[in-house]
Amino acid sequence: MTGNALVKSGLCAKSLLDVGAATDRLGKTLNPRRPTTQLLLIALVGIAHGLTVAAEPTARVDARLQADLAVVKEFRPAYPFWQHIFTITDGRIAFGSALDGRLVATFPAKGGDWLKDGLWVDPTMSSATLGPRPFPVGLDDRREEVARRLAPTVGPVLSNPTRGLFLLPNVPKYGPFVGEWSLIYERFGVPADIGLAQAVLESGLNGTARSRANALGLCQFLRRNWDTLNRLSPEHIEAYNQTTQAPYCAAYLSILATMYGSFIPALSEHHSGGVNVGRTLINGERLGGVTVQQQYLRGSQFARELRSVALQRYRDLYRTYGIRSFRYAEMVFGNTITVKRIRDDVPQDRIFAMRTPRIIPIGEITKRTTLTATEVQRFNPALTRSVPAKANLYLPMRVPEFGADVSFWHQPPSPEYATALDEFLQLDAGVQRWHEASFEPVLQGFRRRFEATNTEEGRVMATMLAYVIGDLRNSRRAAILEEFRTNGKILTLFKQGVSELSTMVASGQQ
C-alpha cells in the first residue's frame, strides 16, 4: 500500500467508529474503506479501550511488495511492456523496449505490409527506421528481422501478439467491481493490483472463463480444487462468481507468498506448479542468488537459456517450466498498471453480499430489486435460475430479505483477525520447512485462530489453510525437490549447462 493510497478519495467513504475527536479527525482525513486506514482506526479503538492491537499487516505486505518490485526492476526492467498486450485489440504484434518496457510500435499479425502498416508510438519514428528491404514471409522470421532492424535505434526489443479481446470486452461489465475486489484482496494481505493483475492474465476478469483443463473463473482454480474447497468450507462456493472467488484467490496467494517470503514465486506456483518453482529456486541458489527473489529470477533465466540451447538435453533441469512460466511474474507486475487504470477510469459500483438462507429464484430477485436479469447476472455470473441456499447473492444494494450481510470488506477487520493475519505474515519462509511434519502444528494453530475470529475472512483463511495443509501433507513435492537437490546426475547436468552457456557468452553467441 503506497502513501498516496492513504489520502486517495474512496469509492464511497462512510463513518466508522466514534472513539473521540482524534479518531474522528483521522476518519475525515483518510479513506475509511482502505485497509490501511481501517487498521489505524482499529489501533486507536484499541488504545481507547486499553487494548493492544497489531496494526502492521499492511506495512509488512508493502515491504514484501517493494522488495519484489526492486528485484523485478533489476532482472526484468521491461515488465511494463506487458500492460499493452491486454489493452491493444487482437491482431497486432507489439514491439517494446527490452530496457524499459516502453511500447515502440505494432504491426499486423496477418498480412499487411509492415513497411507501410506499422503504428508507431514515437512520432519521430516511422517505416524509414526499418529501412527499405522487404521482410521475410514467415511471422517468426519477420519478428526477428524487425528486432534486428530496431536494435541500432531502440536497443534490444521484445515482441508479443496482442490479446486485448481477452480483457477489453469485460471491462464495461466487470471493471466497475475492481474497487470492491481490491478491498477484498487487501483484507488477506495481498496488494490488490498484484492479485487482480493475475486475474487479468488468467480470466480477463470474466467469472465464467473456463480453460480446456477445466480451470474456472477469476483466478482459474481447477474444478477439482473448487470441489475440495467446497467440502472444507461451511458456505456454498459458486466458482463462477468473481466476488465469491476473490477471497479464496487472495487467501491462497497470501499463504504462498508467506511460504516463499515473496509474491514472485507465489504467483508462478499458481501458474506452473510448486515442483517447477522449486527446481527454479534451487537452480537460482546454485547460480548465486541470495534472496528468494534473486534465486527465482536467476533460475528462471537459466531455464529459458537452456531451452534455447538444447531443449531435450537439459530437460531434467526444468521439465515443464516453459516460456510463459518464465514471463508469468513479470506479466503480472506489468499489468498492475492495467488494474490501476481500470480502477481510476471506470466509475465504480458497490457490491453487497447476502448469505442466502434458502434457494432464491432469479425472478424473485428481479421483482424485489427492479433490476433486470442481465444486471443481476452481472453481479452474479454463476446465476442461471436461482441462488443456492448458504451461497452468496451479490447486488448493488443491501436487501435484508435475501439474507445476512456478509460484505466484510465494507467494515474494518476485527482486532482478532488483524492480529492473526499480522502474525501469520511473519512466519518463517521456506518450502522445505513448510513440508516438515513439525511445521504442520504451526499451520494448524493459525487455521484454528482464523476460524475462532468468527469472521467471514477468518473462515476463508481457515478453509484455504486446511486446503494447503492437506496439499503439503499429501504432495510428493518435498521428496521430488530433495532428490533434485542431492542427485549427482542432476548436479553434473547443471554444471554442464552453466559451462555451455558461459562458453556461448564468451564467444559472443548470446
Long-range contacts (C-beta under 8 A, 24 or more apart in sequence): 1-34, 1-35, 1-36, 1-58, 1-61, 1-62, 1-186, 1-191, 2-62, 5-31, 5-34, 5-36, 6-30, 6-31, 6-34, 6-36, 6-37, 7-31, 8-34, 10-34, 11-179, 11-180, 11-348, 11-350, 12-350, 14-410, 16-41, 16-412, 17-41, 17-45, 17-412, 19-44, 19-45, 19-48, 20-44, 20-48, 23-48, 32-412, 33-183, 33-409, 33-410, 34-183, 34-186, 35-183, 35-186, 35-187, 35-413, 38-411, 38-412, 38-413, 39-412, 39-413, 39-418, 41-412, 42-412, 42-413, 42-415, 42-418, 45-415, 46-415, 51-415, 53-415, 53-418, 53-419, 54-418, 54-419, 54-422, 54-423, 55-418, 56-422, 57-189, 57-418, 57-421, 57-422, 57-425, 58-186, 60-189, 60-422, 60-425, 60-426, 61-186, 61-189, 61-190, 61-191, 61-425, 62-191, 64-257, 64-261, 64-262, 64-263, 65-191, 65-194, 65-263, 67-262, 67-291, 67-293, 68-262, 68-263, 68-264, 68-293, 68-333, 69-333, 71-264, 71-291, 71-293, 71-294, 71-297, 72-264, 72-293, 72-297, 72-329, 72-330, 72-333, 75-294, 75-297, 75-298, 75-301, 76-297, 76-329, 76-330, 76-333, 77-101, 78-158, 78-330, 79-330, 79-331, 79-333, 79-334, 80-334, 80-337, 81-158, 81-160, 81-334, 82-160, 82-327, 82-330, 82-331, 82-333, 82-334, 82-335, 83-334, 83-335, 83-337, 83-338, 84-162, 85-160, 85-161, 85-162, 85-163, 85-164, 85-331, 86-162, 86-163, 86-164, 86-166, 86-167, 86-168, 86-200, 86-201, 86-204, 86-335, 86-338, 87-164, 87-167, 87-168, 87-338, 87-341, 88-162, 88-164, 89-162, 89-164, 89-165, 89-168, 90-161, 90-162, 90-163, 90-164, 90-165, 90-166, 91-162, 92-119, 92-161, 92-162, 93-139, 93-143, 93-159, 93-160, 93-161, 93-162, 94-159, 94-160, 94-161, 94-162, 95-146, 95-147, 95-150, 95-157, 95-158, 95-159, 96-157, 96-158, 96-159, 97-154, 97-155, 97-156, 97-157, 98-155, 98-156, 98-157, 98-158, 99-155, 99-156, 101-334, 104-150, 104-154, 104-157, 106-162, 107-146, 109-139, 109-161, 109-162, 114-142, 114-146, 125-153, 129-153, 166-204, 167-200, 167-204, 167-205, 167-338, 169-204, 170-204, 170-205, 170-206, 171-205, 171-342, 171-346, 172-346, 173-378, 174-205, 174-206, 174-207, 174-242, 174-378, 175-205, 175-342, 175-346, 176-346, 176-347, 176-348, 176-349, 177-242, 177-243, 177-348, 177-349, 177-351, 178-205, 178-339, 178-342, 178-343, 178-346, 178-348, 179-343, 179-348, 180-243, 180-348, 180-349, 180-350, 180-351, 180-409, 181-242, 181-243, 181-246, 182-343, 183-409, 183-410, 184-243, 184-246, 184-247, 184-250, 184-409, 185-246, 185-249, 185-250, 187-247, 187-250, 187-408, 187-409, 187-413, 187-457, 188-247, 188-250, 188-251, 188-253, 188-254, 188-421, 188-457, 188-460, 188-461, 189-254, 189-257, 189-258, 189-421, 189-424, 189-425, 190-250, 190-253, 190-254, 190-257, 190-263, 191-263, 191-336, 192-339, 193-336, 193-339, 193-340, 194-253, 194-263, 194-267, 194-332, 194-333, 194-336, 195-246, 195-249, 195-250, 195-253, 196-339, 197-332, 197-333, 197-334, 197-335, 197-336, 197-338, 197-339, 198-249, 198-253, 198-267, 198-270, 198-332, 199-242, 199-249, 200-335, 200-338, 200-339, 201-328, 201-331, 201-332, 201-335, 205-242, 206-381, 207-240, 207-241, 207-242, 207-245, 207-381, 207-382, 208-240, 208-381, 208-382, 216-240, 217-241, 217-242, 217-245, 218-242, 218-245, 218-246, 218-249, 219-245, 219-249, 219-252, 219-270, 221-245, 221-248, 221-249, 225-467, 228-467, 228-470, 229-463, 229-464, 229-467, 232-463, 232-466, 232-467, 233-459, 233-460, 233-463, 234-390, 234-459, 235-355, 235-390, 235-391, 235-392, 235-459, 236-388, 236-389, 236-390, 236-391, 237-391, 238-380, 238-382, 238-387, 238-388, 238-391, 238-392, 239-382, 240-381, 240-382, 241-380, 241-381, 241-382, 241-383, 241-392, 241-394, 242-381, 243-351, 243-353, 243-379, 243-392, 243-394, 244-382, 244-391, 244-392, 247-456, 247-457, 247-460, 248-460, 248-463, 248-464, 251-460, 251-461, 251-463, 251-464, 251-465, 252-464, 252-467, 252-468, 254-425, 254-461, 255-464, 255-465, 255-468, 258-424, 258-425, 258-427, 258-429, 259-429, 259-430, 259-431, 259-434, 260-292, 260-429, 260-431, 261-292, 261-429, 261-430, 262-291, 262-292, 262-293, 262-296, 262-429, 263-329, 264-292, 264-293, 264-296, 264-297, 264-329, 265-292, 265-296, 265-329, 267-328, 267-329, 267-332, 268-296, 268-300, 268-325, 268-328, 268-329, 271-324, 271-325, 271-328, 272-320, 272-321, 272-322, 272-324, 272-325, 272-328, 273-320, 274-431, 274-475, 274-477, 275-319, 275-477, 275-480, 275-481, 276-318, 276-319, 276-320, 276-321, 276-325, 278-431, 278-477, 278-480, 278-481, 278-484, 279-317, 279-318, 279-319, 279-321, 279-481, 279-484, 280-318, 280-321, 281-431, 282-481, 282-484, 282-485, 283-317, 283-318, 283-494, 286-494, 287-498, 292-429, 296-329, 297-329, 300-325, 300-326, 301-326, 302-497, 302-501, 305-501, 305-510, 306-497, 306-501, 309-497, 309-500, 309-501, 309-504, 310-500, 314-493, 314-496, 314-497, 316-489, 316-490, 316-493, 317-490, 317-493, 317-494, 317-497, 349-396, 350-396, 350-410, 351-379, 351-394, 351-395, 351-396, 351-407, 352-394, 352-395, 352-396, 352-397, 352-398, 352-399, 352-405, 352-407, 352-410, 353-392, 353-393, 353-394, 353-405, 353-406, 353-407, 354-392, 354-393, 354-394, 354-395, 354-398, 354-399, 354-400, 354-402, 354-403, 354-404, 354-405, 354-406, 355-390, 355-391, 355-392, 355-403, 355-404, 355-406, 356-387, 356-388, 356-389, 356-390, 356-391, 356-392, 356-393, 356-402, 356-403, 357-389, 357-390, 357-403, 358-389, 359-386, 359-387, 359-388, 359-389, 360-386, 360-387, 360-393, 360-402, 361-385, 361-386, 362-386, 362-387, 365-393, 365-395, 365-402, 368-399, 368-401, 368-402, 369-395, 369-397, 369-399, 371-395, 371-396, 406-456, 408-455, 408-456, 408-457, 413-455, 413-457, 414-453, 414-455, 414-458, 416-449, 416-452, 416-453, 416-455, 416-458, 417-450, 417-453, 417-455, 417-457, 417-458, 420-446, 420-449, 420-450, 420-453, 420-458, 420-461, 421-461, 424-450, 424-461, 431-477, 431-478, 431-481, 432-478, 432-481, 432-482, 434-472, 435-472, 435-475, 435-477, 435-478, 440-469, 440-472, 440-473, 443-468, 443-469, 443-472, 444-469
